[in-house]
Amino acid sequence: MSRISKDQVLHVAHLARLDINDEEAENFTEQLDRIIEMAEKLDELTTGNIKPTSHVFAQENVMREDVAVKGLPIEDVLRNVPQHEDGQIKVPNILD
């Protein structure tokens, strides 16, 4: 017994604005029926004792604490800069 009809496949194809012919509709009907059958088999599983998860792998936050630290002295930074003025790095204009 088919869980989905050819008419339902054609209706969904119409809603999705897909132009499929009768042969394709038959093919999709068989494929969708197998997908629904697989989902029904999964429904038979007892999952009451399984803890819900948001991801298949256990993940931890691997980031370090966000702690402010003193940066380089401005003199050391500006030593490697081609052009600077009043403690600011000068860069070429990119907009007129």
mmCIF file as gemmi writes it, N, C-alpha and C atoms, coordinates in Angstrom:
data_model
loop_
_atom_site.group_PDB
_atom_site.id
_atom_site.type_symbol
_atom_site.label_atom_id
_atom_site.label_alt_id
_atom_site.label_comp_id
_atom_site.label_asym_id
_atom_site.label_entity_id
_atom_site.label_seq_id
_atom_site.pdbx_PDB_ins_code
_atom_site.Cartn_x
_atom_site.Cartn_y
_atom_site.Cartn_z
_atom_site.occupancy
_atom_site.B_iso_or_equiv
_atom_site.pdbx_formal_charge
_atom_site.auth_seq_id
_atom_site.auth_asym_id
_atom_site.pdbx_PDB_model_num
ATOM 1 N N . MET Axp A 1 ? 0.843 -1.183 0 1 0 ? 1 A 1
ATOM 2 C CA . MET Axp A 1 ? 0 0 0 1 0 ? 1 A 1
ATOM 3 C C . MET Axp A 1 ? 0.89 1.248 0 1 0 ? 1 A 1
ATOM 4 N N . SER Axp A 2 ? 0.652 2.106 -0.929 1 0 ? 2 A 1
ATOM 5 C CA . SER Axp A 2 ? 1.46 3.312 -1.06 1 0 ? 2 A 1
ATOM 6 C C . SER Axp A 2 ? 1.041 4.351 -0.019 1 0 ? 2 A 1
ATOM 7 N N . ARG Axp A 3 ? 2.019 4.996 0.574 1 0 ? 3 A 1
ATOM 8 C CA . ARG Axp A 3 ? 1.747 6.018 1.587 1 0 ? 3 A 1
ATOM 9 C C . ARG Axp A 3 ? 1.539 7.396 0.964 1 0 ? 3 A 1
ATOM 10 N N . ILE Axp A 4 ? 1.874 7.52 -0.312 1 0 ? 4 A 1
ATOM 11 C CA . ILE Axp A 4 ? 1.725 8.786 -1.021 1 0 ? 4 A 1
ATOM 12 C C . ILE Axp A 4 ? 1.257 8.465 -2.44 1 0 ? 4 A 1
ATOM 13 N N . SER Axp A 5 ? 0.368 9.283 -2.942 1 0 ? 5 A 1
ATOM 14 C CA . SER Axp A 5 ? -0.183 9.012 -4.273 1 0 ? 5 A 1
ATOM 15 C C . SER Axp A 5 ? 0.509 9.879 -5.327 1 0 ? 5 A 1
ATOM 16 N N . LYS Axp A 6 ? 0.35 9.45 -6.556 1 0 ? 6 A 1
ATOM 17 C CA . LYS Axp A 6 ? 0.899 10.206 -7.675 1 0 ? 6 A 1
ATOM 18 C C . LYS Axp A 6 ? 0.254 11.595 -7.722 1 0 ? 6 A 1
ATOM 19 N N . ASP Axp A 7 ? -1.04 11.668 -7.407 1 0 ? 7 A 1
ATOM 20 C CA . ASP Axp A 7 ? -1.722 12.967 -7.399 1 0 ? 7 A 1
ATOM 21 C C . ASP Axp A 7 ? -1.133 13.907 -6.345 1 0 ? 7 A 1
ATOM 22 N N . GLN Axp A 8 ? -0.756 13.363 -5.199 1 0 ? 8 A 1
ATOM 23 C CA . GLN Axp A 8 ? -0.137 14.192 -4.163 1 0 ? 8 A 1
ATOM 24 C C . GLN Axp A 8 ? 1.225 14.702 -4.631 1 0 ? 8 A 1
ATOM 25 N N . VAL Axp A 9 ? 1.976 13.844 -5.306 1 0 ? 9 A 1
ATOM 26 C CA . VAL Axp A 9 ? 3.283 14.255 -5.833 1 0 ? 9 A 1
ATOM 27 C C . VAL Axp A 9 ? 3.104 15.36 -6.864 1 0 ? 9 A 1
ATOM 28 N N . LEU Axp A 10 ? 2.141 15.195 -7.748 1 0 ? 10 A 1
ATOM 29 C CA . LEU Axp A 10 ? 1.88 16.226 -8.764 1 0 ? 10 A 1
ATOM 30 C C . LEU Axp A 10 ? 1.417 17.524 -8.112 1 0 ? 10 A 1
ATOM 31 N N . HIS Axp A 11 ? 0.624 17.43 -7.056 1 0 ? 11 A 1
ATOM 32 C CA . HIS Axp A 11 ? 0.15 18.63 -6.354 1 0 ? 11 A 1
ATOM 33 C C . HIS Axp A 11 ? 1.325 19.376 -5.705 1 0 ? 11 A 1
ATOM 34 N N . VAL Axp A 12 ? 2.206 18.635 -5.049 1 0 ? 12 A 1
ATOM 35 C CA . VAL Axp A 12 ? 3.365 19.264 -4.405 1 0 ? 12 A 1
ATOM 36 C C . VAL Axp A 12 ? 4.289 19.862 -5.465 1 0 ? 12 A 1
ATOM 37 N N . ALA Axp A 13 ? 4.453 19.156 -6.579 1 0 ? 13 A 1
ATOM 38 C CA . ALA Axp A 13 ? 5.28 19.681 -7.664 1 0 ? 13 A 1
ATOM 39 C C . ALA Axp A 13 ? 4.688 20.984 -8.193 1 0 ? 13 A 1
ATOM 40 N N . HIS Axp A 14 ? 3.369 21.035 -8.3 1 0 ? 14 A 1
ATOM 41 C CA . HIS Axp A 14 ? 2.709 22.254 -8.756 1 0 ? 14 A 1
ATOM 42 C C . HIS Axp A 14 ? 2.953 23.403 -7.766 1 0 ? 14 A 1
ATOM 43 N N . LEU Axp A 15 ? 2.803 23.107 -6.47 1 0 ? 15 A 1
ATOM 44 C CA . LEU Axp A 15 ? 3.034 24.133 -5.447 1 0 ? 15 A 1
ATOM 45 C C . LEU Axp A 15 ? 4.477 24.641 -5.481 1 0 ? 15 A 1
ATOM 46 N N . ALA Axp A 16 ? 5.409 23.738 -5.786 1 0 ? 16 A 1
ATOM 47 C CA . ALA Axp A 16 ? 6.823 24.111 -5.848 1 0 ? 16 A 1
ATOM 48 C C . ALA Axp A 16 ? 7.203 24.668 -7.216 1 0 ? 16 A 1
ATOM 49 N N . ARG Axp A 17 ? 6.205 24.798 -8.08 1 0 ? 17 A 1
ATOM 50 C CA . ARG Axp A 17 ? 6.404 25.308 -9.439 1 0 ? 17 A 1
ATOM 51 C C . ARG Axp A 17 ? 7.418 24.466 -10.222 1 0 ? 17 A 1
ATOM 52 N N . LEU Axp A 18 ? 7.28 23.132 -10.05 1 0 ? 18 A 1
ATOM 53 C CA . LEU Axp A 18 ? 8.116 22.185 -10.779 1 0 ? 18 A 1
ATOM 54 C C . LEU Axp A 18 ? 7.292 21.579 -11.906 1 0 ? 18 A 1
ATOM 55 N N . ASP Axp A 19 ? 7.859 21.518 -13.066 1 0 ? 19 A 1
ATOM 56 C CA . ASP Axp A 19 ? 7.169 20.931 -14.219 1 0 ? 19 A 1
ATOM 57 C C . ASP Axp A 19 ? 7.674 19.503 -14.384 1 0 ? 19 A 1
ATOM 58 N N . ILE Axp A 20 ? 6.894 18.531 -13.883 1 0 ? 20 A 1
ATOM 59 C CA . ILE Axp A 20 ? 7.296 17.133 -14.004 1 0 ? 20 A 1
ATOM 60 C C . ILE Axp A 20 ? 6.255 16.398 -14.834 1 0 ? 20 A 1
ATOM 61 N N . ASN Axp A 21 ? 6.719 15.387 -15.565 1 0 ? 21 A 1
ATOM 62 C CA . ASN Axp A 21 ? 5.792 14.603 -16.377 1 0 ? 21 A 1
ATOM 63 C C . ASN Axp A 21 ? 5.307 13.391 -15.577 1 0 ? 21 A 1
ATOM 64 N N . ASP Axp A 22 ? 4.428 12.592 -16.175 1 0 ? 22 A 1
ATOM 65 C CA . ASP Axp A 22 ? 3.847 11.443 -15.475 1 0 ? 22 A 1
ATOM 66 C C . ASP Axp A 22 ? 4.895 10.406 -15.091 1 0 ? 22 A 1
ATOM 67 N N . GLU Axp A 23 ? 5.864 10.197 -15.947 1 0 ? 23 A 1
ATOM 68 C CA . GLU Axp A 23 ? 6.915 9.22 -15.647 1 0 ? 23 A 1
ATOM 69 C C . GLU Axp A 23 ? 7.735 9.662 -14.434 1 0 ? 23 A 1
ATOM 70 N N . GLU Axp A 24 ? 8.075 10.938 -14.393 1 0 ? 24 A 1
ATOM 71 C CA . GLU Axp A 24 ? 8.82 11.474 -13.246 1 0 ? 24 A 1
ATOM 72 C C . GLU Axp A 24 ? 7.971 11.41 -11.982 1 0 ? 24 A 1
ATOM 73 N N . ALA Axp A 25 ? 6.68 11.684 -12.113 1 0 ? 25 A 1
ATOM 74 C CA . ALA Axp A 25 ? 5.785 11.631 -10.952 1 0 ? 25 A 1
ATOM 75 C C . ALA Axp A 25 ? 5.73 10.214 -10.385 1 0 ? 25 A 1
ATOM 76 N N . GLU Axp A 26 ? 5.671 9.218 -11.258 1 0 ? 26 A 1
ATOM 77 C CA . GLU Axp A 26 ? 5.686 7.818 -10.804 1 0 ? 26 A 1
ATOM 78 C C . GLU Axp A 26 ? 6.983 7.518 -10.066 1 0 ? 26 A 1
ATOM 79 N N . ASN Axp A 27 ? 8.111 7.959 -10.628 1 0 ? 27 A 1
ATOM 80 C CA . ASN Axp A 27 ? 9.419 7.731 -10.021 1 0 ? 27 A 1
ATOM 81 C C . ASN Axp A 27 ? 9.499 8.403 -8.648 1 0 ? 27 A 1
ATOM 82 N N . PHE Axp A 28 ? 9.062 9.657 -8.564 1 0 ? 28 A 1
ATOM 83 C CA . PHE Axp A 28 ? 9.097 10.378 -7.285 1 0 ? 28 A 1
ATOM 84 C C . PHE Axp A 28 ? 8.142 9.751 -6.279 1 0 ? 28 A 1
ATOM 85 N N . THR Axp A 29 ? 7.015 9.228 -6.751 1 0 ? 29 A 1
ATOM 86 C CA . THR Axp A 29 ? 6.063 8.575 -5.849 1 0 ? 29 A 1
ATOM 87 C C . THR Axp A 29 ? 6.711 7.371 -5.183 1 0 ? 29 A 1
ATOM 88 N N . GLU Axp A 30 ? 7.428 6.552 -5.962 1 0 ? 30 A 1
ATOM 89 C CA . GLU Axp A 30 ? 8.118 5.381 -5.402 1 0 ? 30 A 1
ATOM 90 C C . GLU Axp A 30 ? 9.21 5.808 -4.427 1 0 ? 30 A 1
ATOM 91 N N . GLN Axp A 31 ? 9.994 6.824 -4.809 1 0 ? 31 A 1
ATOM 92 C CA . GLN Axp A 31 ? 11.085 7.271 -3.947 1 0 ? 31 A 1
ATOM 93 C C . GLN Axp A 31 ? 10.557 7.856 -2.634 1 0 ? 31 A 1
ATOM 94 N N . LEU Axp A 32 ? 9.53 8.688 -2.73 1 0 ? 32 A 1
ATOM 95 C CA . LEU Axp A 32 ? 8.965 9.292 -1.521 1 0 ? 32 A 1
ATOM 96 C C . LEU Axp A 32 ? 8.314 8.243 -0.637 1 0 ? 32 A 1
ATOM 97 N N . ASP Axp A 33 ? 7.708 7.24 -1.231 1 0 ? 33 A 1
ATOM 98 C CA . ASP Axp A 33 ? 7.106 6.159 -0.457 1 0 ? 33 A 1
ATOM 99 C C . ASP Axp A 33 ? 8.171 5.426 0.346 1 0 ? 33 A 1
ATOM 100 N N . ARG Axp A 34 ? 9.338 5.18 -0.251 1 0 ? 34 A 1
ATOM 101 C CA . ARG Axp A 34 ? 10.44 4.527 0.472 1 0 ? 34 A 1
ATOM 102 C C . ARG Axp A 34 ? 10.968 5.418 1.6 1 0 ? 34 A 1
ATOM 103 N N . ILE Axp A 35 ? 11.006 6.724 1.369 1 0 ? 35 A 1
ATOM 104 C CA . ILE Axp A 35 ? 11.456 7.651 2.417 1 0 ? 35 A 1
ATOM 105 C C . ILE Axp A 35 ? 10.48 7.651 3.581 1 0 ? 35 A 1
ATOM 106 N N . ILE Axp A 36 ? 9.194 7.672 3.277 1 0 ? 36 A 1
ATOM 107 C CA . ILE Axp A 36 ? 8.176 7.647 4.333 1 0 ? 36 A 1
ATOM 108 C C . ILE Axp A 36 ? 8.243 6.335 5.095 1 0 ? 36 A 1
ATOM 109 N N . GLU Axp A 37 ? 8.473 5.237 4.379 1 0 ? 37 A 1
ATOM 110 C CA . GLU Axp A 37 ? 8.597 3.925 5.03 1 0 ? 37 A 1
ATOM 111 C C . GLU Axp A 37 ? 9.775 3.924 6.001 1 0 ? 37 A 1
ATOM 112 N N . MET Axp A 38 ? 10.898 4.518 5.606 1 0 ? 38 A 1
ATOM 113 C CA . MET Axp A 38 ? 12.059 4.588 6.486 1 0 ? 38 A 1
ATOM 114 C C . MET Axp A 38 ? 11.739 5.427 7.732 1 0 ? 38 A 1
ATOM 115 N N . ALA Axp A 39 ? 11.04 6.537 7.552 1 0 ? 39 A 1
ATOM 116 C CA . ALA Axp A 39 ? 10.681 7.378 8.697 1 0 ? 39 A 1
ATOM 117 C C . ALA Axp A 39 ? 9.742 6.638 9.635 1 0 ? 39 A 1
ATOM 118 N N . GLU Axp A 40 ? 8.831 5.829 9.094 1 0 ? 40 A 1
ATOM 119 C CA . GLU Axp A 40 ? 7.921 5.052 9.935 1 0 ? 40 A 1
ATOM 120 C C . GLU Axp A 40 ? 8.687 4 10.731 1 0 ? 40 A 1
ATOM 121 N N . LYS Axp A 41 ? 9.72 3.41 10.141 1 0 ? 41 A 1
ATOM 122 C CA . LYS Axp A 41 ? 10.544 2.445 10.874 1 0 ? 41 A 1
ATOM 123 C C . LYS Axp A 41 ? 11.258 3.13 12.038 1 0 ? 41 A 1
ATOM 124 N N . LEU Axp A 42 ? 11.717 4.364 11.814 1 0 ? 42 A 1
ATOM 125 C CA . LEU Axp A 42 ? 12.381 5.1 12.9 1 0 ? 42 A 1
ATOM 126 C C . LEU Axp A 42 ? 11.403 5.422 14.021 1 0 ? 42 A 1
ATOM 127 N N . ASP Axp A 43 ? 10.129 5.625 13.681 1 0 ? 43 A 1
ATOM 128 C CA . ASP Axp A 43 ? 9.109 5.905 14.7 1 0 ? 43 A 1
ATOM 129 C C . ASP Axp A 43 ? 8.906 4.716 15.633 1 0 ? 43 A 1
ATOM 130 N N . GLU Axp A 44 ? 9.257 3.508 15.185 1 0 ? 44 A 1
ATOM 131 C CA . GLU Axp A 44 ? 9.074 2.315 16.003 1 0 ? 44 A 1
ATOM 132 C C . GLU Axp A 44 ? 10.103 2.221 17.121 1 0 ? 44 A 1
ATOM 133 N N . LEU Axp A 45 ? 11.194 2.964 17.03 1 0 ? 45 A 1
ATOM 134 C CA . LEU Axp A 45 ? 12.246 2.905 18.044 1 0 ? 45 A 1
ATOM 135 C C . LEU Axp A 45 ? 11.773 3.52 19.354 1 0 ? 45 A 1
ATOM 136 N N . THR Axp A 46 ? 12.195 2.914 20.453 1 0 ? 46 A 1
ATOM 137 C CA . THR Axp A 46 ? 11.901 3.448 21.774 1 0 ? 46 A 1
ATOM 138 C C . THR Axp A 46 ? 13.01 4.429 22.138 1 0 ? 46 A 1
ATOM 139 N N . THR Axp A 47 ? 12.679 5.687 22.248 1 0 ? 47 A 1
ATOM 140 C CA . THR Axp A 47 ? 13.688 6.712 22.522 1 0 ? 47 A 1
ATOM 141 C C . THR Axp A 47 ? 13.441 7.436 23.846 1 0 ? 47 A 1
ATOM 142 N N . GLY Axp A 48 ? 12.601 6.869 24.681 1 0 ? 48 A 1
ATOM 143 C CA . GLY Axp A 48 ? 12.26 7.521 25.943 1 0 ? 48 A 1
ATOM 144 C C . GLY Axp A 48 ? 13.44 7.698 26.882 1 0 ? 48 A 1
ATOM 145 N N . ASN Axp A 49 ? 14.402 6.787 26.839 1 0 ? 49 A 1
ATOM 146 C CA . ASN Axp A 49 ? 15.537 6.873 27.764 1 0 ? 49 A 1
ATOM 147 C C . ASN Axp A 49 ? 16.764 7.531 27.129 1 0 ? 49 A 1
ATOM 148 N N . ILE Axp A 50 ? 16.593 8.144 25.965 1 0 ? 50 A 1
ATOM 149 C CA . ILE Axp A 50 ? 17.708 8.807 25.289 1 0 ? 50 A 1
ATOM 150 C C . ILE Axp A 50 ? 17.63 10.305 25.548 1 0 ? 50 A 1
ATOM 151 N N . LYS Axp A 51 ? 18.742 10.843 26.018 1 0 ? 51 A 1
ATOM 152 C CA . LYS Axp A 51 ? 18.796 12.265 26.351 1 0 ? 51 A 1
ATOM 153 C C . LYS Axp A 51 ? 18.799 13.095 25.063 1 0 ? 51 A 1
ATOM 154 N N . PRO Axp A 52 ? 17.954 14.126 24.985 1 0 ? 52 A 1
ATOM 155 C CA . PRO Axp A 52 ? 17.945 14.978 23.785 1 0 ? 52 A 1
ATOM 156 C C . PRO Axp A 52 ? 19.282 15.687 23.602 1 0 ? 52 A 1
ATOM 157 N N . THR Axp A 53 ? 19.684 15.85 22.36 1 0 ? 53 A 1
ATOM 158 C CA . THR Axp A 53 ? 20.926 16.538 22.044 1 0 ? 53 A 1
ATOM 159 C C . THR Axp A 53 ? 20.675 17.576 20.965 1 0 ? 53 A 1
ATOM 160 N N . SER Axp A 54 ? 21.513 18.571 20.932 1 0 ? 54 A 1
ATOM 161 C CA . SER Axp A 54 ? 21.422 19.57 19.876 1 0 ? 54 A 1
ATOM 162 C C . SER Axp A 54 ? 22.447 19.3 18.797 1 0 ? 54 A 1
ATOM 163 N N . HIS Axp A 55 ? 23.378 18.387 19.074 1 0 ? 55 A 1
ATOM 164 C CA . HIS Axp A 55 ? 24.431 18.07 18.117 1 0 ? 55 A 1
ATOM 165 C C . HIS Axp A 55 ? 24.846 16.623 18.343 1 0 ? 55 A 1
ATOM 166 N N . VAL Axp A 56 ? 25.276 15.956 17.296 1 0 ? 56 A 1
ATOM 167 C CA . VAL Axp A 56 ? 25.632 14.547 17.439 1 0 ? 56 A 1
ATOM 168 C C . VAL Axp A 56 ? 26.941 14.345 18.184 1 0 ? 56 A 1
ATOM 169 N N . PHE Axp A 57 ? 27.789 15.348 18.24 1 0 ? 57 A 1
ATOM 170 C CA . PHE Axp A 57 ? 29.058 15.253 18.944 1 0 ? 57 A 1
ATOM 171 C C . PHE Axp A 57 ? 29.01 16.123 20.194 1 0 ? 57 A 1
ATOM 172 N N . ALA Axp A 58 ? 29.585 15.618 21.265 1 0 ? 58 A 1
ATOM 173 C CA . ALA Axp A 58 ? 29.691 16.426 22.486 1 0 ? 58 A 1
ATOM 174 C C . ALA Axp A 58 ? 30.703 17.532 22.23 1 0 ? 58 A 1
ATOM 175 N N . GLN Axp A 59 ? 30.285 18.758 22.427 1 0 ? 59 A 1
ATOM 176 C CA . GLN Axp A 59 ? 31.18 19.881 22.178 1 0 ? 59 A 1
ATOM 177 C C . GLN Axp A 59 ? 31.306 20.724 23.432 1 0 ? 59 A 1
ATOM 178 N N . GLU Axp A 60 ? 32.486 21.275 23.594 1 0 ? 60 A 1
ATOM 179 C CA . GLU Axp A 60 ? 32.746 22.186 24.695 1 0 ? 60 A 1
ATOM 180 C C . GLU Axp A 60 ? 33.242 23.499 24.135 1 0 ? 60 A 1
ATOM 181 N N . ASN Axp A 61 ? 33.038 24.547 24.877 1 0 ? 61 A 1
ATOM 182 C CA . ASN Axp A 61 ? 33.571 25.833 24.487 1 0 ? 61 A 1
ATOM 183 C C . ASN Axp A 61 ? 35.071 25.802 24.728 1 0 ? 61 A 1
ATOM 184 N N . VAL Axp A 62 ? 35.837 25.914 23.657 1 0 ? 62 A 1
ATOM 185 C CA . VAL Axp A 62 ? 37.289 25.802 23.775 1 0 ? 62 A 1
ATOM 186 C C . VAL Axp A 62 ? 37.963 27.168 23.802 1 0 ? 62 A 1
ATOM 187 N N . MET Axp A 63 ? 37.187 28.215 23.944 1 0 ? 63 A 1
ATOM 188 C CA . MET Axp A 63 ? 37.764 29.561 23.966 1 0 ? 63 A 1
ATOM 189 C C . MET Axp A 63 ? 38.328 29.866 25.347 1 0 ? 63 A 1
ATOM 190 N N . ARG Axp A 64 ? 39.342 30.68 25.355 1 0 ? 64 A 1
ATOM 191 C CA . ARG Axp A 64 ? 39.94 31.094 26.617 1 0 ? 64 A 1
ATOM 192 C C . ARG Axp A 64 ? 39.125 32.243 27.209 1 0 ? 64 A 1
ATOM 193 N N . GLU Axp A 65 ? 39.372 32.54 28.437 1 0 ? 65 A 1
ATOM 194 C CA . GLU Axp A 65 ? 38.726 33.674 29.087 1 0 ? 65 A 1
ATOM 195 C C . GLU Axp A 65 ? 39.146 34.962 28.39 1 0 ? 65 A 1
ATOM 196 N N . ASP Axp A 66 ? 38.233 35.879 28.259 1 0 ? 66 A 1
ATOM 197 C CA . ASP Axp A 66 ? 38.526 37.163 27.629 1 0 ? 66 A 1
ATOM 198 C C . ASP Axp A 66 ? 39.087 38.104 28.695 1 0 ? 66 A 1
ATOM 199 N N . VAL Axp A 67 ? 40.415 38.178 28.729 1 0 ? 67 A 1
ATOM 200 C CA . VAL Axp A 67 ? 41.097 38.988 29.737 1 0 ? 67 A 1
ATOM 201 C C . VAL Axp A 67 ? 41.875 40.085 29.018 1 0 ? 67 A 1
ATOM 202 N N . ALA Axp A 68 ? 41.673 41.312 29.441 1 0 ? 68 A 1
ATOM 203 C CA . ALA Axp A 68 ? 42.4 42.438 28.84 1 0 ? 68 A 1
ATOM 204 C C . ALA Axp A 68 ? 43.855 42.393 29.29 1 0 ? 68 A 1
ATOM 205 N N . VAL Axp A 69 ? 44.758 42.54 28.327 1 0 ? 69 A 1
ATOM 206 C CA . VAL Axp A 69 ? 46.191 42.58 28.635 1 0 ? 69 A 1
ATOM 207 C C . VAL Axp A 69 ? 46.789 43.824 27.982 1 0 ? 69 A 1
ATOM 208 N N . LYS Axp A 70 ? 47.864 44.273 28.531 1 0 ? 70 A 1
ATOM 209 C CA . LYS Axp A 70 ? 48.512 45.461 27.992 1 0 ? 70 A 1
ATOM 210 C C . LYS Axp A 70 ? 49.114 45.138 26.638 1 0 ? 70 A 1
ATOM 211 N N . GLY Axp A 71 ? 48.9 46.016 25.659 1 0 ? 71 A 1
ATOM 212 C CA . GLY Axp A 71 ? 49.421 45.825 24.314 1 0 ? 71 A 1
ATOM 213 C C . GLY Axp A 71 ? 50.849 46.312 24.183 1 0 ? 71 A 1
ATOM 214 N N . LEU Axp A 72 ? 51.31 46.316 22.953 1 0 ? 72 A 1
ATOM 215 C CA . LEU Axp A 72 ? 52.666 46.796 22.691 1 0 ? 72 A 1
ATOM 216 C C . LEU Axp A 72 ? 52.746 48.304 22.919 1 0 ? 72 A 1
ATOM 217 N N . PRO Axp A 73 ? 53.888 48.79 23.331 1 0 ? 73 A 1
ATOM 218 C CA . PRO Axp A 73 ? 54.058 50.242 23.431 1 0 ? 73 A 1
ATOM 219 C C . PRO Axp A 73 ? 53.937 50.877 22.038 1 0 ? 73 A 1
ATOM 220 N N . ILE Axp A 74 ? 53.346 52.047 21.954 1 0 ? 74 A 1
ATOM 221 C CA . ILE Axp A 74 ? 53.098 52.701 20.673 1 0 ? 74 A 1
ATOM 222 C C . ILE Axp A 74 ? 54.401 52.946 19.913 1 0 ? 74 A 1
ATOM 223 N N . GLU Axp A 75 ? 55.471 53.196 20.623 1 0 ? 75 A 1
ATOM 224 C CA . GLU Axp A 75 ? 56.763 53.424 19.965 1 0 ? 75 A 1
ATOM 225 C C . GLU Axp A 75 ? 57.214 52.181 19.199 1 0 ? 75 A 1
ATOM 226 N N . ASP Axp A 76 ? 57.017 50.992 19.805 1 0 ? 76 A 1
ATOM 227 C CA . ASP Axp A 76 ? 57.397 49.747 19.143 1 0 ? 76 A 1
ATOM 228 C C . ASP Axp A 76 ? 56.526 49.491 17.914 1 0 ? 76 A 1
ATOM 229 N N . VAL Axp A 77 ? 55.253 49.806 18.014 1 0 ? 77 A 1
ATOM 230 C CA . VAL Axp A 77 ? 54.335 49.593 16.882 1 0 ? 77 A 1
ATOM 231 C C . VAL Axp A 77 ? 54.721 50.517 15.732 1 0 ? 77 A 1
ATOM 232 N N . LEU Axp A 78 ? 54.936 51.795 16.019 1 0 ? 78 A 1
ATOM 233 C CA . LEU Axp A 78 ? 55.214 52.766 14.967 1 0 ? 78 A 1
ATOM 234 C C . LEU Axp A 78 ? 56.602 52.596 14.355 1 0 ? 78 A 1
ATOM 235 N N . ARG Axp A 79 ? 57.481 51.845 15.001 1 0 ? 79 A 1
ATOM 236 C CA . ARG Axp A 79 ? 58.814 51.618 14.473 1 0 ? 79 A 1
ATOM 237 C C . ARG Axp A 79 ? 58.76 50.855 13.141 1 0 ? 79 A 1
ATOM 238 N N . ASN Axp A 80 ? 57.761 50.003 12.938 1 0 ? 80 A 1
ATOM 239 C CA . ASN Axp A 80 ? 57.64 49.196 11.721 1 0 ? 80 A 1
ATOM 240 C C . ASN Axp A 80 ? 56.65 49.779 10.709 1 0 ? 80 A 1
ATOM 241 N N . VAL Axp A 81 ? 56.163 50.976 10.963 1 0 ? 81 A 1
ATOM 242 C CA . VAL Axp A 81 ? 55.161 51.587 10.083 1 0 ? 81 A 1
ATOM 243 C C . VAL Axp A 81 ? 55.85 52.548 9.122 1 0 ? 81 A 1
ATOM 244 N N . PRO Axp A 82 ? 55.529 52.45 7.802 1 0 ? 82 A 1
ATOM 245 C CA . PRO Axp A 82 ? 56.174 53.346 6.846 1 0 ? 82 A 1
ATOM 246 C C . PRO Axp A 82 ? 55.867 54.818 7.095 1 0 ? 82 A 1
ATOM 247 N N . GLN Axp A 83 ? 54.605 55.134 7.407 1 0 ? 83 A 1
ATOM 248 C CA . GLN Axp A 83 ? 54.235 56.547 7.65 1 0 ? 83 A 1
ATOM 249 C C . GLN Axp A 83 ? 53.324 56.614 8.874 1 0 ? 83 A 1
ATOM 250 N N . HIS Axp A 84 ? 53.629 57.605 9.719 1 0 ? 84 A 1
ATOM 251 C CA . HIS Axp A 84 ? 52.764 57.842 10.88 1 0 ? 84 A 1
ATOM 252 C C . HIS Axp A 84 ? 52.839 59.31 11.249 1 0 ? 84 A 1
ATOM 253 N N . GLU Axp A 85 ? 51.795 59.745 11.955 1 0 ? 85 A 1
ATOM 254 C CA . GLU Axp A 85 ? 51.718 61.145 12.351 1 0 ? 85 A 1
ATOM 255 C C . GLU Axp A 85 ? 50.913 61.236 13.644 1 0 ? 85 A 1
ATOM 256 N N . ASP Axp A 86 ? 51.435 61.885 14.643 1 0 ? 86 A 1
ATOM 257 C CA . ASP Axp A 86 ? 50.771 62.069 15.944 1 0 ? 86 A 1
ATOM 258 C C . ASP Axp A 86 ? 50.307 60.741 16.556 1 0 ? 86 A 1
ATOM 259 N N . GLY Axp A 87 ? 51.136 59.712 16.438 1 0 ? 87 A 1
ATOM 260 C CA . GLY Axp A 87 ? 50.797 58.424 17.037 1 0 ? 87 A 1
ATOM 261 C C . GLY Axp A 87 ? 49.784 57.612 16.247 1 0 ? 87 A 1
ATOM 262 N N . GLN Axp A 88 ? 49.438 58.06 15.052 1 0 ? 88 A 1
ATOM 263 C CA . GLN Axp A 88 ? 48.468 57.361 14.201 1 0 ? 88 A 1
ATOM 264 C C . GLN Axp A 88 ? 49.174 56.823 12.959 1 0 ? 88 A 1
ATOM 265 N N . ILE Axp A 89 ? 48.735 55.666 12.488 1 0 ? 89 A 1
ATOM 266 C CA . ILE Axp A 89 ? 49.296 55.08 11.275 1 0 ? 89 A 1
ATOM 267 C C . ILE Axp A 89 ? 48.622 55.728 10.074 1 0 ? 89 A 1
ATOM 268 N N . LYS Axp A 90 ? 49.428 56.228 9.137 1 0 ? 90 A 1
ATOM 269 C CA . LYS Axp A 90 ? 48.892 56.828 7.906 1 0 ? 90 A 1
ATOM 270 C C . LYS Axp A 90 ? 48.813 55.747 6.835 1 0 ? 90 A 1
ATOM 271 N N . VAL Axp A 91 ? 47.643 55.677 6.18 1 0 ? 91 A 1
ATOM 272 C CA . VAL Axp A 91 ? 47.441 54.711 5.104 1 0 ? 91 A 1
ATOM 273 C C . VAL Axp A 91 ? 47.001 55.466 3.868 1 0 ? 91 A 1
ATOM 274 N N . PRO Axp A 92 ? 47.173 54.87 2.668 1 0 ? 92 A 1
ATOM 275 C CA . PRO Axp A 92 ? 46.728 55.542 1.455 1 0 ? 92 A 1
ATOM 276 C C . PRO Axp A 92 ? 45.209 55.711 1.431 1 0 ? 92 A 1
ATOM 277 N N . ASN Axp A 93 ? 44.757 56.783 0.783 1 0 ? 93 A 1
ATOM 278 C CA . ASN Axp A 93 ? 43.319 56.995 0.619 1 0 ? 93 A 1
ATOM 279 C C . ASN Axp A 93 ? 42.753 55.92 -0.301 1 0 ? 93 A 1
ATOM 280 N N . ILE Axp A 94 ? 41.569 55.422 0.046 1 0 ? 94 A 1
ATOM 281 C CA . ILE Axp A 94 ? 40.915 54.456 -0.841 1 0 ? 94 A 1
ATOM 282 C C . ILE Axp A 94 ? 39.64 55.051 -1.435 1 0 ? 94 A 1
ATOM 283 N N . LEU Axp A 95 ? 39.185 56.159 -0.87 1 0 ? 95 A 1
ATOM 284 C CA . LEU Axp A 95 ? 38.004 56.865 -1.382 1 0 ? 95 A 1
ATOM 285 C C . LEU Axp A 95 ? 38.391 58.304 -1.691 1 0 ? 95 A 1
ATOM 286 N N . ASP Axp A 96 ? 37.735 58.866 -2.684 1 0 ? 96 A 1
ATOM 287 C CA . ASP Axp A 96 ? 38.002 60.266 -3.01 1 0 ? 96 A 1
ATOM 288 C C . ASP Axp A 96 ? 37.31 61.206 -2.051 1 0 ? 96 A 1
